Amino acid sequence: MLKIQRNLTTPFYALLSLPATAMGFALSVQIAALSWILSTKYNLDIHDVGLVWAAGPLAGIIGQVIIGVISDKVWFWNGRRRPFIIIGGILASLMLLALPNIGVIKESMGVEGILGIAIAVALTLDLAINISFNPTRSIIADVTPEGKSRTKGYTWMQTVSGTFGVLAYFIGATLNNYILIYMGAVLVLLFSVIPPFFIKEPLILGENENEGKDKASGPVLIQDDKNDGSFLNILLTIEPLWGFLIYALYAMIVKLAGISPIPYHIVEITAFILTVFLIGKTLITKAGNKPEDDNGHLEFKKVLAAHSFTWIGVQTMFIYLYAYVKDRIPDLGDNEMGNIVNWSFFTINLIAAIIPIIILLPLAAKYGRVKVHASSIAIMAIGYLGIFLFGNTPAIIYGLMAIVGIGWAATISLPFAIMSQKVPQTRMGLYMGLFNLSVVLPQLVASLGVGELISNAQDKGITFLICSLTVAFSAAAWYLVKEPAEKSEVTPAAGGH
């Protein structure tokens, strides 16, 4: 074990952040370039772009849960998370190289349509990212003690990852997206392959888990159960997300099979009512009403419920900002439109790179992670509303995106620290994968349902009205989540070679 890891020094937190930074950079490249390439180079319609983006959440459903379950139990290449980080990083790097060459791939395969190739490339890229994202986040919980050190680990993850996200959008805006893609392929390869060999993982997870805990205070940790990974248990655990799941399955079947949807939006309305009911029921239920609530599942469900609506808003922004800009600021060339999108995401990530360590971490220590996160999400909703009402010039959009960046900084740092203290250390990969379902299932709703709504709308400003309403709902839900109990920190045991 390196001395910096033994002493949990700042350089170690920075090193620990690099694998997640690699995947975050790959995602930033995809956000900056995918919609732009598909709409300008290959002339795909808005709803087709949304269909391509739907491949990513689909990969997340499969990738993160399965890899999480497997990585909890295996040990090879001197690690349980290391192999998946390395494999996913190599594959993500190759798929980034494929992004600007979708047309070349189509020609070489003798395929007529571009949409199928675009979906295949996006699906493979997202599958690679998701193979690695779960382990890159789980390894932080594996090697840091619960409490302030773990919160510091995730805030450092966001600071380093956010800094490189800023770099990604700066490159795309000042140079071009093609240079960004090729630089991204190199960076993702280096950051995902090299750092894992300098991080020593614990051979046995959770052997310090019961030390220093005050079981009389705060929400109860989920009890470790060998049946946690069963399909039935997973389905019961993600109960607040059932409505999202039903709609996602229905929409994907309709889109991919090319069949006519059920008239009058019956499925959509039913899924929406079910989602609101299940999330509301989860948030107002008190522990102890059901057997599974007594071992902590209820608090984990509340995190899923609160986090889910954030990602409808966030994914809607990521996918359809270009359509909003094109509608609100007409007569832009393709490169000008791409630059506005890149500078917008640059602004968000600049704020997200600066405030986690210097603002969110001390505020979370003083007022609690849940309260700080909920308040940050509320500020994000205000920023989205401002864009909807006033976002008619690049300068106004950039200014309001800075406000949105406060919520974005919290979204990709604090929930991991909150969630990781509600689940057993020995099943971190599994629950990190289940937690990711509160991201990918709402993303599918944004990619498919919201995409169709925006495509048919005369005023694309509805994009940010949807963002504002969904994120505001999420903020209200987060205020109903209990603060994790503060636990004394114990340095995790390390093993393996």
Secondary structure by P-SEA (a helix, b strand, c coil): cccccccccaaaaaaaaaaaaaaaaaaaaaaacaaaaaaccccccaaaaaaaaaaaaaaaaccaaaaaaaaaccccccccaaaaaaaaaaaaaaaaaaccaaaaaaaaaccccaaaaaaaaaaaaaaaaaacaaaaaaaaaacccccaaaaaaaaaaaaaaaaaaaaaaaaaacccaaaaaaaaaaaaaaaaccccccccccccccccccccccccccccccccccccccaaaaaaaaccaaaaaaaaaaaaaaaaacccccccaaaaaaaaaaaaaaaaaaaaccccccccccccaaaaaaaaaaaaaaaaaaaaaaccaaaaaaaacccccaaaaaaaaaaaaaaaaaaaaccccccaaaaaaaccaaaaaaaaaaaaaaaaaaaacccccaaaaaaaaaaaaaaaaaaaccaaaaaaaaccccaaaaaaaaaacccaaaaaaaacaaaaaaaacccccaaaaaaaaaaaaaaaaaaacccccbbbbbccccccc
